[in-house]
Amino acid sequence: MSARVFISYRTSDGADKATALARDLDALFGEEQIFLDKDDLPAGSRWRDVIARTLEQSPILLVLVTPNYLGARDSQGKRCIERDDDPPRDELQAGLAARAQVIPLMCDGVTAIPAAADLPKPFDQLCERTWRKLRAYDWREDLNRLATDLRALGVVPRTTPGEFGAAPLPLASDIGSIGRDPAATRRWAIAAIGAVVLAGAGIAGWRWFEQEKKKKGPNLAGRWRANVGKRGATTARDGDVVMVTIAQEGVKLRITSSAVDIERDPDWENYRDYWKQRTGTPLKRVFYRGEGLIRGDEDDVVAADAPPGPRRILVSVHVDPPEGGDAIDTGALRGAIDPDGNRIRGRLWLNSEQAERVVDLRREP
């Protein structure tokens, strides 16, 4: 086990956020350096033993302090953190015993660092550490700050292409707080494009991108009509529609949408209210912009002399307000290109929903 960073959380309200954090850190540092129990535990293993061994080799412990992390109670009304068999307690004890660098992350719904006197051991030691924030509504900024801390602690950024290409920008993930926290209600009104990996988190990743510019692939440049299926639907037939333009340079793609009207869209109601409270101005439309790559069937970059065969797009998209600034949301799409290059069939991962939607893009005449 070569992991350097271990993510500890309470499953009742931290699983989605832990999954999103692991995904974004994997993209920045490589999955071999990031440990998340549900993804990294070998089949049939005892998770406590594996975690203990991992922490011996991974001296950085990220503790996701969600409302339930310290506040959850069992069926008898006793605080879970006071139980000897509490999993987060075991993880924190193992980390402290291994002299791990412990970084508590203040998540949505937690507004202040608790007093050490109010917490049993070993949780009282969290109060002695430097806390960082990890908020759904400011995910990009908080993740960048955390990544800077990890680099300072010796975690090596990936210097080779990530799962879908170059090292990406952090994803501004919304962790399923829809309806509970307006600041976290990042809905895609019309999610037409999606993807994975924005270039720019590392200089090496960007240089790799530059080297790939001249490699050939299917010609996707032009205007496209994208249908995005309803949540849970098996087709995109009755989905929403948005027009997008694809620009292409070699295997590198850039996608831009026309303005998407969200003024009366019920999916955006909570976020429109949050935006108005924060800025004092209404949010009436948004734009989708993204970057990505064309790849082969096995996710290899298409070389100039590659024989004919299946091709895929892997594109990262951010949702921007009209005046620019920080992205409102991000998502991820893998799409298979039809042989004639006029249709792309894929599945769009929505960070605001932690789920996929069917996507069907067709080239406009």
Steps between C-alpha positions, in 0.01 A plus 500: 500500500660826386225739605606822668161651579218329688143636508297438816127574517171391654295306248161638609567843347857501370517223239408718200740776596780250568442341158513836322811606694678173420412536131638853481815418698557192283496730197754734658736255670426155356274237652796303636561779754137537617321243718121480533372195683208410272719516189830368631417215740588157354212254484467293816736715702437639846468871443643601839818300436544636148440857615752459782763368256420776251538772759841366593605587146271800444582765758228745392149449636218719362207500742169608344320670790138492385211568741469128578873440536493631857125530554362158403325300774416132526156348569546557874577868450870462578747695288668268253838662565479367858463137386806275493385342173447828315677471157610867478640465853704196393629683192602809695671292769688301236608821329623662820683181599675505161589867557298602198469865406131556587307766307137552610276625219201712603217393270161653423280528808793535742549866583762502776782291644365320809657543841742225601328474838179389326663208319623162627844367414635478234261750337614777734833499318329628185467837671878530521542472123472760224157466340415553136160551339344271239171656390285393209430859394872591498645161411757621247658756730502267801641209300777719357599605852501139618707390198755770583523363855550145373776607263671681788482176699678311225215345303627493143266634227452265210740580217344266244158520336213429738224249436357714224802705393698778664485593864163674548376795690313406817135412443252726676297206629163542662456221748134419502381779731228592252199652669670529838763763432423756230869581472560138399208470256702491179250370245564455135191636332600369163808283539617438146860457522706347759820349568804458674828675552566870457861564411690730728555345843860428414760635261598149398143415406474813288826422320368155424187658356712720276685197366171336404370791295640379172365146524209420276151380582143518369391847389239609756520874439165668445163558657321223691156441648522323837210313661546415866271239656298552813653376822458123512382473138655235275490719188543867412188502279290727724793689652591866500682656206787747471708607200876474528798579279805273490839638399777250431879511472645155445356282778429798722140620525342820628123519553287812544123525535270780403337684790271267696191673642442394862283792612186288537649154528383337827821296527691825550259667743701449818827597339346811343387605848848437641660698216266795555578504872875479438535747212186712510438430130279237333650200323312455172733295282815293511759369252660157474868491406744213507817336373595141430649241268418241237615154601504148366276217612735415788528865608837536327566832327449466124840506328552650157562160344230313693290258291125560465300392803266609779550851633377671816482852639602581854416862582479707818240775523440787737183708531573873504287805581475762221752736656760226552672424827496174693318207340159415641533126444683223310423158361653213305414323173634197312359481150542255211533659154306338216720389206369781278593760763150653510369358827637456851327273753604526860424523868531821692604498866347793690694609806187675627306174491774239546332304220515448125269606217482368145633751245449499122686760291425535126685722258290782351497528118 
